Amino acid sequence: MLEPAPARLENKWDDARAERMSESEKLLYRSNLLGSDKRITNYGGGNTSAKVRERDPLTGETVEVLWVKGSGGDVGSIRMDGFATLYMDKLNALKGLYRGPAHEDEMVGYLPHCTFALNPRAASIDTPLHAYVPKKHVDHMHPDAIIAIAAASDSRALTAQIFGDRIGWLPWKRPGYELGLWLEEFCADNPDAQGVVLESHGLFTWHDDARACYDLTLDVIQTAMDWFAEKTADTPAFGGAVHQSPAPDDRRATAARLMPAIRGMVSGSQNMVGHFDDSDAVLEFVNARDMADLAALGTSCPDHFLRTKIRPLVVDFDPANPDVDATLDGLPAAVAAYREDYAAYYERCKHDNSPPLRDPNAVVYLVPGVGMITFAKDKATARISAEFYVNAINVMRGASAVSQYRGLPEQEAFDIEYWLLEEAKLQRMPAPKSLAGRVALITGGAGGIGTATAERYLREGACVMLADIDRPALGAAADRLADAFGRDVVRQVIMDVTDEGAVAAAYRDLSIEYGGIDILVSNAGIASSAPIEDTTLDLWNRNMDILSTGYFLVSRAAFRVMRVQDIGGAIVFVASKNGLAASPNAAAYCTAKAAEIHLARCLALEGAGAGIRVNVVNPDAVLRGSKIWSGDWLDQRADTYKTDKEGLEEMYRERSLLKRSVFPEDIAEAAYFLVSDASSKSTGNIINVDAGNVQSFPR
């Protein structure tokens, strides 16, 4: 049966709020309401429109304008500037230019000539589908319950059984100009119909009133959901379960071992980012008897396979006899076989003008008993790909329970995946940022240097996990960065770098959240000041535990994951000027920092063969935002140099060669350089960021 819904679809329309809106504002309101429930449509899926009377800025006359979701938008988050606007009379005039289905792609080139009021928002390929429906308001949604009908072998009969004459049916046709004309003809032949199910695609509904259109869309979807709930109540999903899932911690432990290995195999020209999903809907599918057969049929809705590829890779794993090592041993052959199969699909289906073969690796990996793993160029895409495959699971559940599920025919799938218009859209995308696809772990992540470094990496497209032992400060730092850069790319973990178990757990979390690691910034620190005769063994050991042993534990764990990935990596130790130049009353701190630096040199030797670079940044006197300068260390150093707190920064500035203060952002810039491709030929090096100190010149 379909995944149980927590409640019936909620009608969220507020007449009091809507009565103050223009027709275009009602379109935005309706769009956002529809997109707020993923049972109605998935992220980026579907579109909405309204035909609105507007004043022509050139003639002053009132004209009819089509407002329609622009290319690449999402109805749930769209704003007014996300809609394309086009003259309806010009859209109708395009019919005289149409040369037939063999030439329908050229019609997209005419759409900019129909633009109203110089709107820069590009119109989508679905524009004719909305333009030629003779109603003021049109919704095109991708609800799982409707696509389950659309993907069934007897889709037309099911549509008639559930909706009668109220909702019609059209056979599969790739979205485009011809389908727009089909919809126009259907409406002319069926003037009382309120919508249509498009085979293997989705739902269109329409009305002349914005509120009534919204109500209708919800009602049609709810009708389908209710029908499936009744028909499938006693039907085992996907032929019933043949596997049982282990406990959540065991599932995560298995995923944490598989994901870095897969990530290494699929990261070619760009490192890929992973996502793990072991939700109930996913586990029901991966544990089912018919899972492999259904997965092989591929997805049906174009929106699904554009983000998931036509089919997933099913990983050979038996949860009843879990042998992760054996699965890892078999993965290279399985991944290679998938690539070969995808390349063969390309060769079978390509046309003379098809774009070149794209990345042949799978996006979706199904692991019996464990869950679903997805990999994509960034975290948001990996997460959304997983969401889309859950939609596909729901569709397969419904269609296979009441009929026979059918994926989209291979050639049709190829023609959409390698559509020249889709390729043009991909080519218009901006070049990836310098750290796109990279995953970073930053210890001491709640401090000034840690958060500044995280922000620098995030600006360049990386995913970042902040690690710290200060829970409140860590939460505040992670929230601030997530607000600025998005929740997908920021994670946090409480981690004591001296606790071997805590370090291992943090890397498991990192592997599950993002698939592995590319960058380690070892920045956790303390500072202490005492004459040698007053330095206790506890104080000495604490410095060594955090600044030497802690750096060893965190680096060892990074090496282990990086070697599994086998795609290189970059490690940066944030040490100190004191690791090179002695300071009075700081023997424990200086010695531990010197150990840090020499550990980095040793790791640079060990990691070079695997492409793992290890370098050091030596800050000095970074007072602003630094946690170690907020406690006794500040008082102790001020006392050592016979000044007060206010005078200490000035003293440090004046003793430097450049007479300048050093800030967290300066350290972050060095830490960025050392992990970027600009330093790809550097390892075992030290960059001092101290405004110049003769004593700490590397020798």
C-alpha positions as CSV (number, residue, x, y, z in Angstrom):
1,M,0.0,0.0,0.0
2,L,1.0,3.6,-0.3
3,E,3.2,5.0,2.5
4,P,0.7,6.0,5.2
5,A,0.0,9.7,5.3
6,P,0.0,11.4,8.6
7,A,-3.3,13.1,7.7
8,R,-5.5,14.0,4.9
9,L,-4.3,16.8,2.6
10,E,-4.9,20.0,4.5
11,N,-6.7,22.9,2.7
12,K,-4.6,25.9,3.8
13,W,-6.3,28.6,1.7
14,D,-7.2,31.7,3.8
15,D,-9.9,33.7,2.1
16,A,-9.3,36.7,4.3
17,R,-5.7,36.8,3.3
18,A,-6.3,36.1,-0.4
19,E,-9.0,38.7,-0.9
20,R,-6.4,41.5,-0.8
21,M,-4.3,39.8,-3.5
22,S,-4.1,40.5,-7.2
23,E,-4.6,37.5,-9.5
24,S,-0.8,37.1,-9.9
25,E,-0.3,37.3,-6.2
26,K,-3.0,34.6,-5.8
27,L,-1.0,32.4,-8.2
28,L,2.1,32.8,-6.0
29,Y,0.0,32.0,-2.9
30,R,-1.6,28.9,-4.5
31,S,1.8,27.7,-5.7
32,N,3.5,28.0,-2.3
33,L,0.6,26.2,-0.6
34,L,0.7,23.3,-3.1
35,G,4.5,23.0,-2.8
36,S,4.4,23.0,1.0
37,D,3.2,19.3,1.0
38,K,5.5,16.8,-0.8
39,R,2.5,14.5,-1.2
40,I,1.2,17.0,-3.7
41,T,4.4,17.6,-5.6
42,N,8.1,17.0,-5.1
43,Y,10.8,19.6,-4.9
44,G,11.2,21.4,-8.2
45,G,8.4,19.3,-9.7
46,G,5.3,20.5,-11.5
47,N,4.3,24.0,-12.3
48,T,1.4,26.5,-12.0
49,S,0.0,29.3,-14.1
50,A,-2.6,32.0,-14.3
51,K,-3.8,34.1,-17.2
52,V,-4.1,37.7,-16.0
53,R,-5.3,40.9,-17.5
54,E,-2.4,43.4,-17.5
55,R,-1.7,46.9,-18.8
56,D,0.6,46.7,-21.8
57,P,3.6,49.1,-21.0
58,L,3.9,50.0,-24.7
59,T,0.3,50.5,-25.9
60,G,-1.4,51.1,-22.6
61,E,-4.1,48.6,-23.6
62,T,-5.3,45.8,-21.4
63,V,-3.9,42.4,-22.6
64,E,-4.0,38.9,-21.4
65,V,-0.7,37.7,-19.9
66,L,0.3,34.2,-19.0
67,W,2.1,34.0,-15.6
68,V,3.8,30.6,-15.4
69,K,6.5,29.1,-13.2
70,G,9.9,29.8,-14.8
71,S,12.5,27.3,-15.8
72,G,14.1,25.5,-13.0
73,G,11.9,26.9,-10.2
74,D,10.2,25.2,-7.3
75,V,6.5,26.0,-6.5
76,G,7.0,25.6,-2.8
77,S,9.7,28.3,-2.6
78,I,9.0,30.4,-5.6
79,R,8.6,34.2,-5.4
80,M,7.1,36.7,-7.8
81,D,10.3,37.0,-9.8
82,G,10.3,33.2,-10.3
83,F,7.4,33.4,-12.8
84,A,7.8,34.0,-16.5
85,T,5.3,36.4,-18.1
86,L,4.2,36.1,-21.8
87,Y,1.7,37.7,-24.0
88,M,-1.1,35.2,-24.7
89,D,-1.8,36.6,-28.2
90,K,1.8,36.0,-29.2
91,L,1.7,32.5,-27.7
92,N,-1.4,31.8,-29.8
93,A,0.4,33.2,-32.8
94,L,3.1,30.6,-32.4
95,K,0.7,28.0,-33.8
96,G,1.2,29.5,-37.2
97,L,5.0,28.8,-37.0
98,Y,4.7,25.2,-35.7
99,R,6.1,22.8,-38.3
100,G,5.1,19.6,-36.5
101,P,6.4,17.2,-33.9
102,A,9.8,16.7,-35.6
103,H,10.5,20.4,-35.1
104,E,8.8,21.1,-31.8
105,D,12.1,21.9,-30.0
106,E,12.6,25.0,-32.2
107,M,9.4,26.4,-30.6
108,V,11.3,27.0,-27.3
109,G,13.4,29.6,-29.2
110,Y,10.3,31.6,-30.0
111,L,9.2,31.9,-26.3
112,P,11.5,34.8,-25.5
113,H,9.8,36.8,-28.3
114,C,6.5,36.4,-26.4
115,T,7.9,38.0,-23.2
116,F,5.8,40.5,-21.4
117,A,7.4,43.6,-19.8
118,L,11.0,42.5,-20.5
119,N,10.8,39.8,-17.8
120,P,14.2,38.2,-17.6
121,R,12.8,34.9,-16.1
122,A,13.2,32.2,-18.8
123,A,10.0,30.3,-19.7
124,S,10.1,26.6,-19.2
125,I,9.4,23.9,-21.8
126,D,5.9,23.4,-20.1
127,T,4.7,26.9,-21.1
128,P,2.6,25.7,-24.0
129,L,0.9,23.1,-21.8
130,H,-0.5,26.0,-19.6
131,A,-1.0,28.5,-22.4
132,Y,-3.3,26.3,-24.5
133,V,-5.6,25.1,-21.7
134,P,-8.6,27.5,-22.0
135,K,-8.9,28.2,-18.3
136,K,-7.5,31.1,-16.2
137,H,-5.8,28.9,-13.7
138,V,-3.8,25.7,-14.3
139,D,-2.0,23.4,-11.9
140,H,0.4,20.7,-13.0
141,M,1.4,18.5,-10.0
142,H,3.4,15.2,-9.5
143,P,1.6,13.5,-6.6
144,D,2.8,10.0,-5.9
145,A,-0.8,8.7,-5.9
146,I,-1.5,10.1,-9.3
147,I,1.8,8.9,-10.8
148,A,1.0,5.4,-9.4
149,I,-2.0,5.5,-11.7
150,A,-0.1,7.0,-14.6
151,A,2.6,4.3,-14.3
152,A,0.3,1.4,-14.2
153,S,-0.1,-0.9,-17.3
154,D,-3.8,-0.2,-17.4
155,S,-3.5,3.5,-16.6
156,R,-6.3,4.7,-18.7
157,A,-8.8,2.2,-17.3
158,L,-7.8,3.0,-13.7
159,T,-8.2,6.7,-14.4
160,A,-11.8,6.2,-15.6
161,Q,-12.5,3.8,-12.7
162,I,-11.4,6.3,-10.1
163,F,-12.5,9.6,-11.6
164,G,-15.1,8.8,-14.3
165,D,-15.5,11.6,-16.9
166,R,-14.3,14.3,-14.4
167,I,-10.6,13.6,-15.1
168,G,-9.4,12.5,-18.5
169,W,-6.4,10.6,-19.7
170,L,-3.7,11.2,-22.3
171,P,-1.0,8.7,-23.5
172,W,2.7,9.4,-22.8
173,K,4.1,12.3,-24.7
174,R,7.3,14.1,-23.9
175,P,6.6,17.6,-22.5
176,G,6.8,20.2,-25.2
177,Y,4.8,22.1,-27.8
178,E,3.0,19.1,-29.2
179,L,1.7,18.1,-25.8
180,G,0.4,21.6,-25.3
181,L,-1.7,21.2,-28.5
182,W,-2.9,17.8,-27.2
183,L,-4.2,19.4,-24.1
184,E,-5.9,22.1,-26.0
185,E,-7.6,19.5,-28.2
186,F,-8.6,17.4,-25.2
187,C,-10.2,20.5,-23.5
188,A,-12.1,21.3,-26.7
189,D,-13.4,17.7,-27.0
190,N,-14.2,17.4,-23.2
191,P,-15.5,20.8,-22.1
192,D,-16.7,19.4,-18.8
193,A,-13.5,17.7,-17.8
194,Q,-11.7,19.3,-14.8
195,G,-8.3,17.8,-15.5
196,V,-6.3,15.1,-17.1
197,V,-3.8,12.3,-16.0
198,L,-0.8,12.2,-18.3
199,E,0.5,8.7,-18.7
200,S,3.9,8.1,-16.9
201,H,3.9,11.8,-15.9
202,G,1.4,13.5,-13.6
203,L,-1.7,15.5,-13.2
204,F,-3.2,18.7,-14.8
205,T,-6.2,20.4,-13.3
206,W,-7.8,23.7,-14.2
207,H,-10.4,26.3,-13.3
208,D,-11.3,29.9,-13.9
209,D,-11.0,30.8,-10.2
210,A,-7.7,30.6,-8.2
211,R,-9.3,29.3,-5.0
212,A,-11.4,26.8,-6.9
213,C,-8.4,25.5,-8.8
214,Y,-6.5,24.9,-5.6
215,D,-9.5,23.1,-4.0
216,L,-9.9,21.0,-7.1
217,T,-6.2,19.9,-7.2
218,L,-6.4,18.9,-3.6
219,D,-9.6,17.0,-4.0
220,V,-8.4,15.0,-7.1
221,I,-5.2,14.0,-5.3
222,Q,-7.1,13.1,-2.1
223,T,-9.5,11.0,-4.1
224,A,-6.6,9.0,-5.6
225,M,-5.0,8.6,-2.1
226,D,-8.3,7.4,-0.6
227,W,-8.8,4.9,-3.5
228,F,-5.3,3.4,-3.0
229,A,-5.8,3.2,0.7
230,E,-9.0,1.2,0.3
231,K,-7.7,-1.1,-2.5
232,T,-4.3,-1.9,-1.0
233,A,-5.2,-2.1,2.7
234,D,-4.5,-5.9,2.8
235,T,-1.9,-6.2,0.1
236,P,1.7,-6.8,1.1
237,A,3.9,-4.2,-0.5
238,F,6.3,-5.3,-3.2
239,G,5.5,-9.0,-2.7
240,G,6.2,-8.9,1.0
241,A,9.4,-8.7,3.1
242,V,12.2,-11.2,2.6
243,H,14.8,-9.3,4.7
244,Q,14.7,-7.9,8.2
245,S,16.6,-4.7,9.0
246,P,19.1,-4.6,11.9
247,A,18.9,-1.9,14.6
248,P,19.4,1.7,13.5
249,D,22.9,1.9,14.9
250,D,23.9,-1.2,13.0
251,R,22.4,0.2,9.8
252,R,24.3,3.4,10.2
253,A,27.5,1.6,10.9
254,T,27.2,-0.4,7.7
255,A,26.4,2.7,5.7
256,A,29.4,4.5,7.2
257,R,31.7,1.8,5.9
258,L,30.1,1.5,2.4
259,M,29.7,5.2,1.6
260,P,33.4,6.3,1.5
261,A,34.2,3.3,-0.7
262,I,31.4,4.1,-3.1
263,R,32.3,7.8,-3.0
264,G,35.8,7.0,-4.0
265,M,34.6,5.0,-7.0
266,V,32.2,7.6,-8.3
267,S,34.2,10.8,-7.8
268,G,35.8,11.5,-11.1
269,S,36.2,15.0,-12.4
270,Q,34.4,16.3,-9.2
271,N,34.2,14.8,-5.8
272,M,30.7,13.6,-5.0
273,V,28.7,14.1,-1.8
274,G,26.5,11.4,-0.3
275,H,23.2,11.1,1.5
276,F,21.8,8.2,3.5
277,D,18.1,7.4,4.0
278,D,16.8,4.5,6.1
279,S,13.2,5.8,6.4
280,D,10.4,3.3,6.8
281,A,9.4,3.7,3.1
282,V,12.9,2.9,2.0
283,L,13.4,-0.1,4.3
284,E,10.1,-1.5,3.2
285,F,11.3,-1.4,-0.4
286,V,14.9,-2.6,0.0
287,N,13.7,-5.5,2.2
288,A,11.0,-6.7,-0.2
289,R,10.9,-9.7,-2.5
290,D,10.2,-7.7,-5.7
291,M,12.6,-4.9,-5.0
292,A,15.3,-5.9,-7.5
293,D,12.8,-6.6,-10.3
294,L,11.0,-3.3,-9.8
295,A,14.2,-1.3,-9.5
296,A,15.4,-2.8,-12.8
297,L,12.3,-1.5,-14.6
298,G,13.4,2.1,-13.9
299,T,11.4,5.1,-12.9
300,S,8.4,6.4,-14.7
301,C,8.0,10.2,-14.2
302,P,10.6,12.3,-16.1
303,D,11.3,14.4,-13.0
304,H,12.3,11.2,-11.1
305,F,14.8,9.8,-13.5
306,L,16.4,13.1,-14.4
307,R,17.6,13.2,-10.8
308,T,18.0,9.5,-10.1
309,K,19.1,8.1,-13.5
310,I,16.7,5.6,-15.0
311,R,17.5,2.9,-12.5
312,P,19.5,2.3,-9.3
313,L,22.3,0.0,-8.4
314,V,21.3,-2.8,-6.0
315,V,24.2,-3.6,-3.6
316,D,24.8,-7.3,-2.8
317,F,24.3,-7.4,0.9
318,D,22.6,-10.0,3.1
319,P,21.4,-8.4,6.4
320,A,20.8,-11.9,7.8
321,N,24.5,-12.7,7.3
322,P,26.1,-9.3,7.3
323,D,29.6,-9.4,5.8
324,V,30.5,-5.8,5.0
325,D,34.0,-6.8,4.0
326,A,32.7,-9.2,1.3
327,T,30.3,-6.5,0.1
328,L,33.2,-4.0,-0.1
329,D,35.2,-6.5,-2.1
330,G,32.4,-6.9,-4.6
331,L,31.6,-3.2,-5.0
332,P,34.3,-2.4,-7.6
333,A,32.9,-5.0,-10.0
334,A,29.3,-4.0,-9.3
335,V,30.1,-0.3,-10.0
336,A,32.0,-1.2,-13.1
337,A,29.1,-3.3,-14.4
338,Y,26.7,-0.5,-13.8
339,R,28.9,1.9,-15.8
340,E,29.1,-0.6,-18.7
341,D,25.4,-1.1,-18.6
342,Y,24.8,2.7,-18.7
343,A,27.3,3.1,-21.5
344,A,25.5,0.4,-23.5
345,Y,22.1,2.2,-22.9
346,Y,23.7,5.3,-24.3
347,E,25.0,3.5,-27.3
348,R,21.6,1.8,-28.0
349,C,19.6,5.0,-27.7
350,K,21.8,7.9,-28.9
351,H,21.1,10.0,-31.9
352,D,23.5,11.7,-34.3
353,N,23.2,14.9,-32.4
354,S,23.0,13.6,-28.9
355,P,25.3,15.2,-26.2
356,P,28.3,13.2,-25.2
357,L,28.0,10.4,-22.6
358,R,27.6,11.9,-19.1
359,D,28.8,10.5,-15.8
360,P,27.9,6.7,-16.1
361,N,27.9,6.1,-12.4
362,A,24.7,5.3,-10.5
363,V,23.1,8.0,-8.4
364,V,21.0,5.7,-6.2
365,Y,22.3,2.6,-4.3
366,L,19.9,0.3,-2.6
367,V,21.2,-1.8,0.3
368,P,18.9,-4.6,1.6
369,G,18.3,-4.3,5.3
370,V,20.3,-1.0,5.5
371,G,18.6,1.7,3.3
372,M,19.3,3.9,0.4
373,I,22.5,5.8,-0.4
374,T,22.6,8.6,-3.0
375,F,25.6,10.5,-4.5
376,A,25.5,13.7,-6.4
377,K,27.7,16.8,-7.0
378,D,26.4,18.5,-3.9
379,K,24.5,17.7,-0.7
380,A,21.3,19.3,-1.7
381,T,21.2,17.4,-5.0
382,A,22.0,14.1,-3.3
383,R,19.2,14.7,-0.7
384,I,16.7,15.7,-3.4
385,S,17.7,12.7,-5.5
386,A,16.8,10.5,-2.5
387,E,13.5,12.3,-2.1
388,F,12.7,11.7,-5.7
389,Y,13.5,8.0,-5.4
390,V,11.2,7.8,-2.4
391,N,8.6,9.2,-4.7
392,A,9.4,6.5,-7.2
393,I,9.1,3.9,-4.5
394,N,5.7,5.2,-3.6
395,V,4.7,5.0,-7.2
396,M,5.9,1.5,-7.6
397,R,4.1,0.5,-4.4
398,G,0.8,1.8,-5.6
399,A,1.0,0.7,-9.2
400,S,2.2,-2.8,-8.5
401,A,-0.4,-3.3,-5.8
402,V,-3.4,-2.6,-8.1
403,S,-1.9,-3.4,-11.5
404,Q,1.5,-3.9,-13.1
405,Y,4.1,-1.2,-12.7
406,R,5.7,0.1,-15.9
407,G,8.8,2.3,-16.1
408,L,9.2,4.7,-19.0
409,P,10.3,3.0,-22.2
410,E,14.1,3.1,-22.5
411,Q,14.2,5.3,-25.6
412,E,11.8,7.8,-24.2
413,A,13.8,8.0,-21.0
414,F,17.0,8.6,-23.0
415,D,15.4,11.2,-25.2
416,I,14.5,13.2,-22.1
417,E,17.8,12.6,-20.3
418,Y,19.8,13.6,-23.3
419,W,17.3,16.2,-24.6
420,L,19.2,19.0,-26.3
421,L,17.1,21.5,-24.4
422,E,18.1,19.8,-21.1
423,E,21.7,19.8,-22.2
424,A,21.5,23.6,-23.0
425,K,20.1,24.1,-19.4
426,L,23.1,22.1,-18.0
427,Q,25.5,24.2,-20.0
428,R,24.0,27.4,-18.7
429,M,24.8,26.4,-15.1
430,P,27.6,28.3,-13.4
431,A,31.0,26.7,-13.1
432,P,31.4,24.8,-9.8
433,K,33.1,26.7,-7.0
434,S,36.7,25.8,-6.0
435,L,35.7,23.4,-3.2
436,A,32.5,22.1,-4.7
437,G,32.0,18.5,-3.6
438,R,34.6,18.7,-0.9
439,V,33.8,17.6,2.7
440,A,35.6,19.2,5.6
441,L,35.9,18.4,9.3
442,I,37.0,21.3,11.5
443,T,38.0,20.6,15.1
444,G,37.7,23.5,17.5
445,G,35.0,24.5,15.2
446,A,33.1,26.8,17.6
447,G,36.1,29.1,18.1
448,G,37.1,32.2,16.1
449,I,39.5,30.4,13.8
450,G,37.3,27.4,13.4
451,T,34.2,29.3,12.4
452,A,36.2,31.7,10.1
453,T,37.7,28.7,8.3
454,A,34.3,27.1,8.0
455,E,32.8,30.2,6.5
456,R,35.7,30.5,4.0
457,Y,35.2,26.9,2.9
458,L,31.4,27.2,2.7
459,R,31.8,30.3,0.5
460,E,33.7,28.0,-1.9
461,G,31.1,25.3,-2.0
462,A,32.3,22.8,0.6
463,C,30.3,20.9,3.1
464,V,31.5,21.4,6.7
465,M,31.2,19.5,9.9
466,L,32.1,21.5,13.0
467,A,33.5,19.5,15.9
468,D,33.9,20.9,19.4
469,I,33.3,20.1,23.1
470,D,31.6,23.3,23.9
471,R,28.0,22.4,23.1
472,P,26.4,25.9,23.4
473,A,29.1,27.6,21.4
474,L,29.0,24.8,18.8
475,G,25.3,25.0,18.3
476,A,25.4,28.8,18.0
477,A,28.2,28.7,15.4
478,A,26.5,25.9,13.4
479,D,23.2,27.8,13.4
480,R,24.8,31.0,12.2
481,L,26.6,29.3,9.4
482,A,23.5,27.2,8.4
483,D,21.4,30.4,8.3
484,A,24.0,31.9,5.9
485,F,24.8,29.0,3.7
486,G,21.9,26.5,4.1
487,R,21.2,23.5,6.3
488,D,22.4,21.0,3.8
489,V,26.0,22.0,4.0
490,V,26.6,22.4,7.8
491,R,26.7,19.7,10.4
492,Q,27.9,19.7,14.0
493,V,29.3,17.0,16.3
494,I,30.3,17.0,20.0
495,M,33.8,15.6,19.9
496,D,36.6,15.4,22.5
497,V,39.7,15.0,20.4
498,T,41.4,13.0,23.2
499,D,38.6,10.4,23.2
500,E,39.3,7.6,20.7
501,G,35.7,6.4,20.7
502,A,34.3,10.0,20.2
503,V,36.7,10.5,17.3
504,A,35.6,7.3,15.6
505,A,31.9,8.1,16.2
506,A,32.4,11.6,14.6
507,Y,33.9,10.1,11.5
508,R,31.0,7.6,11.3
509,D,28.6,10.5,11.4
510,L,30.6,12.4,8.8
511,S,30.6,9.4,6.4
512,I,26.9,9.0,6.8
513,E,26.1,12.7,6.4
514,Y,28.3,13.4,3.5
515,G,29.9,10.2,2.3
516,G,33.5,10.7,3.5
517,I,36.1,13.4,4.0
518,D,38.4,15.5,1.8
519,I,39.7,18.1,4.3
520,L,40.6,18.0,7.9
521,V,41.4,21.2,9.8
522,S,42.9,20.1,13.1
523,N,42.3,23.2,15.2
524,A,41.2,22.1,18.6
525,G,43.3,23.8,21.2
526,I,44.0,25.0,24.7
527,A,46.6,27.4,26.0
528,S,48.4,27.4,29.3
529,S,51.0,29.6,30.9
530,A,53.2,28.8,33.9
531,P,56.9,28.8,34.8
532,I,58.4,25.4,34.5
533,E,58.6,24.9,38.3
534,D,54.9,25.6,38.6
535,T,53.9,23.4,35.6
536,T,52.1,20.4,37.1
537,L,52.1,17.0,35.5
538,D,48.3,17.4,34.9
539,L,48.9,20.7,33.0
540,W,51.7,19.1,31.0
541,N,49.6,16.0,30.1
542,R,46.5,18.1,29.3
543,N,48.5,20.1,26.7
544,M,50.0,16.9,25.2
545,D,46.6,15.1,25.2
546,I,44.8,17.8,23.3
547,L,47.6,19.3,21.1
548,S,49.5,16.2,20.3
549,T,47.5,13.0,21.0
550,G,44.3,14.7,19.9
551,Y,45.8,15.7,16.6
552,F,47.2,12.2,16.2
553,L,43.8,10.6,16.8
554,V,41.8,12.9,14.5
555,S,44.5,12.6,11.7
556,R,44.7,8.8,12.0
557,A,40.9,8.6,11.5
558,A,41.1,10.9,8.5
559,F,43.8,8.8,6.9
560,R,41.7,5.7,7.3
561,V,38.7,7.2,5.5
562,M,40.8,8.9,2.9
563,R,42.7,5.7,2.0
564,V,39.3,3.9,1.5
565,Q,38.2,6.7,-0.8
566,D,41.5,6.7,-2.6
567,I,40.9,10.2,-4.0
568,G,43.5,12.1,-2.0
569,G,42.8,14.7,0.6
570,A,44.2,17.7,2.5
571,I,45.0,18.1,6.2
572,V,45.8,21.4,7.8
573,F,47.2,21.6,11.3
574,V,46.5,25.0,13.0
575,A,49.6,25.0,15.2
576,S,51.3,28.2,16.5
577,K,54.3,30.4,16.2
578,N,55.2,28.9,19.6
579,G,55.9,25.6,17.9
580,L,58.9,27.2,16.2
581,A,59.9,30.0,18.6
582,A,60.0,29.5,22.4
583,S,58.0,31.7,24.7
584,P,58.6,32.3,28.4
585,N,56.4,30.5,30.9
586,A,54.7,28.3,28.3
587,A,56.9,25.1,28.1
588,A,54.0,22.7,28.0
589,Y,52.1,24.6,25.3
590,C,55.2,25.3,23.2
591,T,56.4,21.7,23.4
592,A,53.0,20.3,22.4
593,K,52.8,22.7,19.5
594,A,56.2,21.6,18.3
595,A,55.0,18.0,18.5
596,E,52.1,19.0,16.3
597,I,54.3,20.4,13.6
598,H,56.6,17.4,13.6
599,L,53.6,15.1,13.4
600,A,52.4,17.0,10.4
601,R,55.8,16.5,8.7
602,C,55.6,12.7,9.4
603,L,52.1,12.5,8.0
604,A,53.1,14.4,4.9
605,L,55.6,11.6,4.3
606,E,53.1,8.9,4.9
607,G,50.3,10.5,2.9
608,A,52.1,11.6,-0.2
609,G,51.7,8.3,-2.0
610,A,47.9,8.4,-1.6
611,G,47.7,12.1,-2.6
612,I,47.0,13.2,1.0
613,R,48.7,16.5,1.6
614,V,49.5,17.7,5.1
615,N,50.5,21.3,5.9
616,V,50.6,23.6,8.8
617,V,49.4,27.1,9.5
618,N,51.2,28.9,12.4
619,P,49.1,31.8,13.8
620,D,50.3,34.2,16.4
621,A,48.3,36.4,18.8
622,V,44.9,35.9,17.3
623,L,42.9,37.6,20.1
624,R,39.7,38.4,18.4
625,G,37.1,35.6,18.6
626,S,39.6,33.1,20.0
627,K,38.2,31.0,22.8
628,I,41.7,30.4,24.3
629,W,42.1,34.1,24.8
630,S,38.8,34.4,26.7
631,G,40.1,32.8,29.9
632,D,43.1,32.5,32.1
633,W,45.5,32.5,29.2
634,L,44.8,36.1,28.5
635,D,45.6,37.1,32.1
636,Q,48.6,34.9,32.2
637,R,50.2,36.3,29.0
638,A,49.4,39.8,30.0
639,D,51.1,39.2,33.3
640,T,54.1,37.6,31.5
641,Y,54.6,40.7,29.4
642,K,53.8,43.1,32.2
643,T,50.8,44.7,30.5
644,D,47.1,44.7,30.8
645,K,44.4,43.0,28.7
646,E,43.8,46.1,26.6
647,G,47.5,46.6,25.9
648,L,48.3,43.0,25.0
649,E,47.0,43.2,21.4
650,E,48.9,46.4,20.8
651,M,52.0,44.8,22.2
652,Y,51.7,41.9,19.9
653,R,51.1,44.2,16.9
654,E,54.1,46.4,17.7
655,R,56.5,43.5,18.1
656,S,55.6,42.1,14.6
657,L,57.6,43.1,11.6
658,L,54.6,44.3,9.7
659,K,53.0,46.1,12.7
660,R,49.6,44.6,12.0
661,S,47.1,42.6,14.0
662,V,46.3,39.0,13.0
663,F,42.6,38.0,12.8
664,P,40.8,34.7,12.4
665,E,40.0,35.5,8.8
666,D,43.7,35.7,8.1
667,I,44.2,32.2,9.4
668,A,41.2,31.0,7.4
669,E,42.6,32.4,4.2
670,A,45.8,30.4,4.7
671,A,43.8,27.3,5.6
672,Y,41.8,27.7,2.4
673,F,45.0,28.1,0.3
674,L,46.4,24.9,1.7
675,V,43.4,22.8,0.8
676,S,42.7,24.4,-2.6
677,D,44.0,23.3,-5.9
678,A,46.2,26.3,-5.9
679,S,48.5,24.5,-3.4
680,S,48.1,21.0,-5.0
681,K,51.8,20.6,-5.2
682,S,52.5,21.5,-1.6
683,T,52.8,19.2,1.3
684,G,54.9,19.2,4.5
685,N,55.0,23.0,4.5
686,I,54.4,25.7,7.1
687,I,52.7,29.1,6.5
688,N,53.3,31.6,9.3
689,V,50.4,34.0,9.7
690,D,51.9,36.2,12.4
691,A,52.6,39.6,10.8
692,G,56.3,38.7,10.8
693,N,58.3,37.2,13.6
694,V,62.0,36.7,13.0
695,Q,62.3,34.0,15.7
696,S,59.6,31.8,14.0
697,F,61.0,32.0,10.5
698,P,61.1,28.3,9.4
699,R,64.6,26.9,9.1
